[in-house]
Amino acid sequence: MATKHNVKAIRKRLNEDRASLEEQIASLEQENEDNQVEEMGIGHHYGDDATDMMLRERNLPVRGNAEELVAEIDAALERLDDGSYGTCARCGKEINPERLEARPAAIYCIDCQSIVDNERQNGFSAES
């Protein structure tokens, strides 16, 4: 659980991480706009068109991942507000402070995260 003396530091780090991700998302959007070709192939070199298309396709999953991380950070900020930050959402035990230092938006302790990851790999829901 977050103690009163480190809540401010945790919130600051989460907000900084969120701002960095928002900048990354905006940069990816701008890059995609810059690479937008309305008339591919007409008056353009096919290699340039292919590069532009590859860059846009590469940016889609990167942007999706950044948006997921923003959502995780928003959820962590909500947990800070309601006092549940640092408590595993699966088992209810305290999440190791070193884990929270490495991944401030963590919702599961390391043991439960391993179980959740295995369930996902095997096609089971973490909520099952």
C-alpha positions in Angstrom: 0.0 0.0 0.0 1.1 3.5 -0.6 2.1 5.4 2.5 1.1 9.1 2.9 4.7 10.2 2.5 5.2 8.6 -0.9 1.8 9.1 -2.5 2.9 12.5 -3.8 6.0 10.9 -5.4 4.0 8.1 -6.9 1.4 10.4 -8.3 4.2 12.6 -9.7 5.9 9.7 -11.4 2.6 8.4 -12.8 1.7 11.8 -14.2 5.1 12.2 -15.7 4.9 8.7 -17.4 1.4 9.6 -18.6 2.6 12.9 -20.1 5.4 11.1 -21.8 3.1 8.6 -23.3 0.7 11.3 -24.5 3.6 13.0 -26.2 4.5 9.7 -27.9 0.9 9.2 -29.1 0.8 12.8 -30.5 4.2 12.2 -32.2 2.9 9.0 -33.8 -0.3 10.8 -35.0 1.8 13.6 -36.5 4.1 11.1 -38.2 1.1 9.3 -39.6 -0.3 12.6 -40.9 3.1 13.5 -42.4 3.2 10.1 -44.2 -0.4 10.3 -45.4 -0.4 9.8 -49.1 -3.7 10.6 -50.8 -2.8 9.4 -54.2 -0.4 6.6 -53.7 1.5 5.6 -56.8 0.5 8.7 -58.8 3.5 11.0 -59.1 5.3 9.1 -56.3 8.0 6.5 -56.2 6.6 3.1 -55.3 9.4 2.6 -52.7 8.5 5.8 -51.0 4.8 4.8 -50.9 5.7 1.5 -49.4 7.9 3.1 -46.8 5.1 5.5 -45.8 2.6 2.6 -45.6 5.1 0.6 -43.5 5.6 3.5 -41.1 1.8 3.9 -40.6 1.3 0.2 -40.1 4.2 0.1 -37.6 2.8 3.0 -35.6 -0.6 1.4 -35.1 0.4 -1.2 -32.6 2.9 1.2 -30.9 0.1 3.7 -30.5 -2.3 1.1 -29.2 0.3 0.0 -26.6 0.9 3.5 -25.5 -2.9 4.1 -25.2 -3.2 0.9 -23.1 -0.4 2.1 -20.8 -2.2 5.5 -20.4 -5.3 3.6 -19.3 -3.2 1.5 -16.8 -1.8 4.7 -15.4 -5.2 6.3 -15.1 -6.4 3.2 -13.2 -3.4 3.5 -10.9 -4.2 7.1 -10.2 -7.7 6.1 -9.3 -6.3 3.4 -7.0 -4.2 6.1 -5.4 -7.3 8.2 -4.9 -9.4 5.4 -3.4 -6.6 4.0 -1.2 -6.2 0.7 -2.9 -2.9 1.4 -4.6 -0.3 -1.2 -3.9 -2.8 -3.9 -3.1 -3.0 -6.9 -5.5 -6.3 -6.9 -7.3 -6.3 -10.7 -7.3 -5.1 -11.9 -3.9 -5.4 -8.7 -1.8 -1.8 -8.9 -0.6 0.6 -5.9 -0.7 2.5 -5.6 -4.0 6.2 -5.6 -3.4 7.5 -1.9 -3.4 10.3 -2.9 -5.7 7.8 -4.1 -8.2 5.9 -0.8 -7.9 9.1 1.1 -8.4 9.8 -0.8 -11.6 6.1 -0.8 -12.8 4.1 1.9 -10.9 0.9 1.0 -12.6 1.1 -2.7 -11.5 -2.2 -4.1 -10.4 -1.0 -7.6 -9.4 1.7 -8.8 -7.2 4.4 -10.8 -9.0 2.9 -14.2 -8.2 -0.6 -13.2 -9.4 0.8 -11.5 -12.5 2.5 -14.8 -13.4 -0.8 -16.7 -12.9 -2.7 -14.1 -15.0 -0.1 -14.2 -17.8 -0.2 -18.0 -17.9 -4.0 -17.9 -18.0 -3.9 -15.5 -20.9 -1.4 -17.6 -22.8 -3.6 -20.6 -22.3 -6.8 -18.8 -23.3 -8.3 -18.4 -19.9 -9.7 -15.2 -18.5 -8.0 -13.7 -15.4 -11.4 -13.1 -14.0 -12.5 -16.8 -14.3 
